[in-house]
Amino acid sequence: MGEIMTKSFRSGPWRVLPPYAGTSRFPIGADRVDGATDILGEFNGQGGVGDEVTANARLAAAAPELLAALKWCKMTYGKDWPTNAAINDTIAKAEGFPA
């Protein structure tokens, strides 16, 4: 069984930074209060095709907002929403719990 996360992720917003010089590695960053940017991870363009790497990086950078939107939907619509099981599974996966 997979390891359960015990820490929460870095809150957003996250953003895709320009690729490192001469590479197709796109860092994902988050701004700090002091104005500096923390690098949270990166997407490596190896194996990607065309704009796919950039699109994957943008999707990852949107993760905090996507998770917040799912939690809002769950809170707002509760059991009345037909896809609530999928929402619960996705939230659990994002938070490191078995779906």
Buried (B, 14 or more C-beta within 10 A) or exposed (E): EEEEEEEEBBEBEBBBBEBEEEEEBBBBBBEEEEEEEEEBEBBEBEEBEEEEBBEBBBEBBBBBEBBEEBBEBBEEEEEEEEEBEEBBBBBEEBEBEEE
